[in-house]
Amino acid sequence: MAADFRYIVIGRGMMGAAAARHLARQTDGVAAIGPDEPENLKLHEGVFGSHYDEGRITRTIDPDADWALLANRSIARYADIERESGIDFYTPTGCLVVGPERGGTDRYIGNVLDAATRLGVETALLDDARLKDRFPFFSFPERSEGVHEANGAGHISPRRLVKAQSLLAEKAGARIIKKTVASVREQNGLAVVRTVEGETFSAEKALLATGGFSIADGLLAAPVQLQVRGRTIAFFEVSEADAAALAAMPSLIFKSALDVDSIYLLPPIRYPDGRYYVKIGGDPDDFDLERESDLRTWFRTDGRELVGAHLTRLIKRLVPGLNALSFSTGSCVTSYTPTSYPMIGYTASSRIAVLTGGNGMAAKSSDEIGRLGAELLLEGRIKDDGYNTDFSAHFGS
């Protein structure tokens, strides 16, 4: 039985599109299977992707050495991906990390500074007065400190990044198949992929990169061990004039003394509707999604009203001068693995591997994660010895 392809990537989100690009640059016979973004999320009955958005924070500093390396290697390739695809997705506005000043029990800012030193990243340490002077639009609690990473940080459009990766994969020879996969199994020495639409494709190997939807019943012979949580995000519309006035606003990560009040915030970004929005996220509690049907239902909602109210209170406190023209909320998901690193490994079959589990930190690092997924298929293992973790994959019964 001859295979239709050498390699099939299942899923066309941030990790899957990156893996398809890296594979197609090194070999022929590559296919990427997954649906396009639906036109109407509320009426959509199929699968969803968390990359249906215009803003994710990107930064090189991370206290964890492996996550830092994933980020740094990805960010270093942004310019090449933009140039080769002709699609801009990265805005280097810088990133500001703020938390309680050092000297107390909270080690957050100290850990960030230690990581910056290890990585050789140039930063500026700002006390209360310097925070107010440098970023007058923010208002932080007294006795706060901020670490400002001016270069190599800012925000990306995950939607446009996926578009760029997919375009380059296709240019390199990959075939894009806009279908939804129902299952993948080893059969007669091949990875056999069946779609919801009733089509079947085979390959020497398949890589499952379907994010939170990796928990779908029947998708794999044994399900991945993945904890999927629903997240609510809030959008505050600002005028074009106010967006211009806030042009110096960096992406913000705020670690509160009360952890439930910790948030991330992105500066005004122009969305496909032509309007500018300040985006804020940070659920005060967890909202677990146990089944695939729960994910589909969740993505059709606007998130949780109580979280929207919580985020509204926080943005009024942190950006008191923000003149919001409108307010709205949306839903997304984050997927957590047992190791807190992405799962990049084989199932019980040497023909089928998984690439999933962003742990809420993978958007900025998705190109390197995708490269490692491609390496796994091409080499049979991750040969890169730069990482401390083995990115092990875990499965249930």
C-alpha positions in Angstrom: 0.0 0.0 0.0 1.6 3.3 -1.1 1.2 6.3 1.1 -0.4 9.5 -0.2 2.2 11.6 1.6 5.4 11.2 3.5 4.3 13.4 6.3 0.9 14.7 7.4 0.5 17.5 9.9 -3.0 17.4 11.5 -3.9 20.9 12.6 -3.2 24.2 11.0 -2.8 26.4 14.1 0.4 28.1 15.3 2.3 24.9 16.1 0.9 22.8 13.2 1.5 25.5 10.5 5.1 26.0 11.8 5.7 22.3 11.7 4.4 22.1 8.1 6.7 24.9 7.1 9.8 23.3 8.6 9.0 19.9 7.1 8.3 21.3 3.6 11.6 23.2 3.6 13.4 19.9 4.2 11.5 17.3 2.3 8.7 16.7 -0.2 5.4 14.9 0.3 4.1 17.1 3.1 0.4 17.8 3.8 -1.3 19.9 6.4 -4.9 19.1 7.2 -7.2 21.4 9.1 -10.1 23.8 8.4 -9.9 27.5 7.9 -11.1 30.0 10.5 -14.9 30.0 10.4 -16.7 33.2 9.2 -19.2 33.1 12.0 -18.0 31.7 15.3 -21.4 31.8 16.9 -22.9 29.6 14.2 -19.9 27.3 13.7 -20.4 23.7 14.7 -16.9 22.4 14.0 -13.5 22.8 15.6 -12.0 26.1 16.6 -8.5 27.5 17.0 -7.1 29.9 19.7 -5.2 31.8 17.0 -8.3 33.6 15.9 -7.0 36.8 17.4 -4.6 39.7 16.7 -2.7 40.0 19.9 -0.3 37.8 21.9 2.6 39.0 24.0 6.1 38.1 22.9 9.2 38.5 25.0 12.6 36.8 25.3 12.9 36.7 29.1 11.6 33.7 30.9 12.8 32.3 34.3 12.6 28.8 32.8 15.6 28.1 30.6 13.7 25.9 28.1 10.8 28.2 27.6 13.4 31.1 27.2 15.2 29.1 24.5 12.0 28.3 22.7 11.0 32.0 22.7 14.4 33.3 21.7 14.9 30.9 18.8 11.4 31.7 17.5 11.7 35.5 17.8 15.0 35.4 16.0 13.2 34.0 13.0 10.3 36.4 12.9 12.0 38.8 10.5 12.8 36.0 8.0 9.2 34.7 8.1 7.8 38.2 7.6 10.2 38.9 4.7 9.7 35.6 2.9 5.9 35.6 3.3 5.3 39.3 2.8 3.0 39.2 5.9 3.8 41.4 8.9 2.7 39.9 12.2 5.2 41.2 14.8 5.1 44.6 16.4 8.2 45.4 18.6 6.5 47.6 21.2 8.6 46.1 24.0 7.3 44.4 27.1 7.0 45.6 30.7 6.8 43.2 33.6 5.6 44.7 36.9 5.3 43.2 40.3 5.9 43.9 44.0 9.3 45.4 44.7 12.1 43.1 45.8 12.9 42.7 49.4 9.7 41.1 50.5 8.4 37.5 50.2 7.5 37.9 46.5 10.5 36.8 44.3 8.8 37.4 41.0 10.7 40.5 39.9 14.0 39.1 41.2 13.4 35.9 39.2 12.8 38.0 36.0 16.0 40.0 36.6 18.0 36.8 37.2 16.6 35.4 33.9 17.5 38.5 32.0 21.1 38.4 33.3 21.4 34.7 32.4 20.1 35.3 28.9 22.1 38.5 28.4 19.0 40.5 27.7 19.2 44.3 28.1 16.5 45.6 30.4 15.7 48.7 32.5 14.7 48.3 36.1 12.1 50.9 37.1 11.0 51.9 40.6 7.7 53.6 41.4 8.8 57.0 40.2 10.5 55.8 37.0 7.4 53.7 36.2 5.2 56.8 36.5 7.6 58.9 34.4 8.3 56.4 31.7 4.7 55.0 31.4 2.3 57.8 32.6 -0.7 55.9 31.2 -0.3 53.1 33.7 -1.0 53.2 37.5 0.6 50.6 39.6 0.3 49.9 43.4 2.9 51.7 45.5 6.2 49.8 46.0 6.1 48.2 42.6 9.0 47.5 40.4 9.1 47.0 36.6 11.5 45.3 34.2 11.3 46.8 30.8 12.5 44.8 27.8 12.6 47.4 25.0 14.0 45.2 22.2 13.0 41.8 21.0 9.6 42.0 22.6 6.1 43.3 22.0 3.2 41.4 20.4 2.4 39.3 17.5 -0.8 38.6 15.5 -1.3 34.8 15.8 -3.8 35.0 13.0 -1.3 36.6 10.6 1.5 34.4 11.9 -0.5 31.3 11.0 -1.2 32.8 7.6 2.5 33.5 7.0 3.5 30.0 8.1 0.9 28.3 5.9 1.8 30.4 2.9 5.5 29.5 3.2 4.7 25.8 3.7 2.6 25.8 0.6 5.3 27.7 -1.4 7.8 25.0 -0.3 5.5 22.3 -1.7 3.2 21.4 1.1 -0.4 20.6 0.2 -3.0 22.4 2.3 -6.2 20.2 2.9 -9.0 22.2 4.4 -10.8 19.3 6.1 -11.4 18.3 9.7 -9.7 15.2 11.0 -11.8 12.6 12.9 -9.1 10.0 13.6 -5.6 8.9 13.0 -4.5 5.3 13.3 -1.6 3.1 12.3 -2.8 0.6 9.6 -0.7 -1.6 7.4 2.5 0.2 8.4 1.2 3.7 7.6 -0.5 6.5 9.5 -4.1 6.6 8.2 -6.0 9.8 8.6 -9.8 9.9 8.3 -11.7 13.2 8.1 -15.2 14.2 9.2 -16.0 14.8 5.6 -15.4 11.1 4.8 -12.0 11.3 3.1 -9.0 9.1 3.9 -5.3 10.1 3.6 -2.2 8.0 4.4 1.3 8.9 5.2 4.6 7.4 6.4 4.1 9.5 9.6 1.5 11.9 11.0 1.9 14.7 13.6 -1.1 15.6 15.6 -1.1 19.4 16.4 -4.7 20.2 17.3 -4.3 22.2 20.5 -7.1 21.7 23.0 -9.0 19.6 20.6 -6.4 16.9 21.0 -8.7 15.5 23.7 -11.4 14.6 21.2 -12.8 11.1 21.7 -11.5 8.7 19.1 -8.9 11.1 17.6 -6.1 9.0 18.9 -6.1 5.3 19.9 -5.2 6.5 23.4 -6.0 10.1 24.5 -3.4 12.6 25.4 -3.1 13.7 29.0 -4.1 17.3 28.6 -5.9 19.7 30.9 -7.9 22.2 28.9 -9.2 25.4 30.5 -11.6 28.0 29.2 -10.3 31.6 29.3 -12.1 34.9 29.0 -10.5 37.9 27.4 -11.8 41.4 27.4 -11.6 44.1 24.7 -11.8 47.8 25.3 -12.3 49.8 22.1 -10.4 53.1 21.8 -10.5 55.8 19.1 -7.8 56.0 16.4 -6.6 59.2 18.0 -6.3 57.6 21.5 -4.5 54.6 19.9 -2.0 57.0 18.4 -1.6 58.7 21.8 -0.9 55.3 23.4 1.7 54.3 20.8 4.4 54.1 23.4 2.4 51.6 25.5 4.3 48.3 25.7 2.8 44.9 26.3 2.2 44.4 30.0 2.5 41.5 32.4 1.4 42.5 35.9 2.0 40.3 38.8 -0.2 41.4 41.7 0.5 40.8 45.4 -2.9 39.1 45.2 -2.4 36.5 42.5 -6.1 36.6 41.4 -5.5 40.2 40.3 -2.5 39.3 38.0 -3.2 40.1 34.3 -1.6 40.6 30.9 -2.5 43.5 28.7 -1.8 44.5 25.1 -1.6 48.0 23.8 -4.2 49.2 21.2 -4.2 46.9 18.2 -6.1 47.3 15.0 -8.5 44.4 14.5 -10.0 43.2 11.2 -13.1 45.3 11.8 -10.8 48.4 11.5 -11.2 49.3 15.1 -8.6 49.6 17.8 -8.8 47.5 21.0 -6.8 47.2 24.2 -6.9 43.6 25.2 -6.7 42.2 28.8 -6.7 38.7 30.2 -6.3 37.0 33.5 -9.0 34.7 34.9 -9.2 34.8 38.7 -10.0 31.1 38.7 -9.9 28.0 36.6 -12.7 26.8 34.3 -12.0 23.3 33.2 -13.3 21.9 29.9 -13.5 18.1 30.1 -14.8 17.0 26.7 -14.5 18.2 23.1 -18.1 19.1 23.0 -17.4 21.4 26.0 -14.8 23.2 23.9 -17.1 23.7 20.9 -19.8 25.1 23.1 -17.3 27.3 25.0 -15.8 28.8 21.8 -19.3 29.9 20.7 -19.7 32.0 23.8 -18.3 35.4 24.9 -16.6 33.8 27.9 -17.8 34.3 31.5 -19.5 37.5 32.5 -18.0 37.5 36.0 -14.5 37.4 34.5 -15.4 40.3 32.2 -16.4 42.3 35.2 -13.2 41.3 37.1 -11.1 42.5 34.1 -13.0 45.7 33.8 -12.3 46.6 37.5 -8.6 45.8 36.9 -8.1 47.8 33.8 -9.8 50.8 35.4 -7.3 50.6 38.2 -4.2 50.0 35.9 -5.1 52.3 33.0 -7.3 54.9 34.7 -7.3 57.4 31.9 -8.5 54.9 29.2 -11.5 56.2 27.3 -13.2 53.1 26.2 -15.8 53.5 23.3 -17.1 50.0 23.8 -16.5 46.8 25.8 -16.7 43.2 24.8 -15.5 39.8 25.8 -14.4 36.7 24.0 -13.4 33.1 24.7 -10.3 31.1 24.1 -8.6 28.0 25.8 -5.3 27.1 27.2 -4.0 23.5 27.3 -1.7 22.2 30.1 0.5 19.2 30.1 1.8 17.1 33.0 5.3 18.5 32.5 4.4 22.1 31.9 6.2 21.9 28.6 4.8 21.1 25.1 4.3 17.4 24.4 6.5 16.6 21.4 6.7 12.8 21.1 5.4 9.6 19.7 2.3 7.7 20.6 2.5 3.9 21.1 2.9 3.9 17.3 6.1 5.0 15.7 4.0 6.3 12.8 2.0 8.8 14.9 3.3 11.6 17.0 1.8 14.5 18.9 2.7 18.2 19.1 0.4 19.9 21.6 0.1 21.6 25.0 1.1 25.3 25.0 0.6 25.7 28.7 -0.5 29.3 28.1 3.0 30.4 26.9 3.5 28.9 23.4 2.2 31.5 20.9 5.5 33.5 20.8 7.5 30.3 20.7 5.4 28.4 18.2 7.9 28.4 15.4 10.6 26.7 17.4 8.0 24.2 18.8 6.9 23.5 15.3 10.6 23.0 14.2 11.1 20.4 17.0 7.9 18.6 15.8 9.3 18.5 12.3 12.7 17.2 13.7 10.9 14.4 15.5 9.3 13.2 12.3 12.4 13.5 10.2 14.9 12.1 12.6 12.7 9.8 14.7 13.6 11.8 17.8 14.5 15.3 19.0 18.2 15.5 18.4 18.6 19.1 19.6 20.6 18.9 22.8 20.0 22.5 23.8 17.0 21.7 26.0 16.9 20.2 29.5 13.4 18.7 29.1 12.7 15.8 26.7 9.2 17.2 25.8 7.8 13.8 26.7 4.3 13.0 25.6 1.8 11.4 28.0 -1.3 9.4 27.3 -4.3 8.0 29.1 -5.8 4.6 28.7 
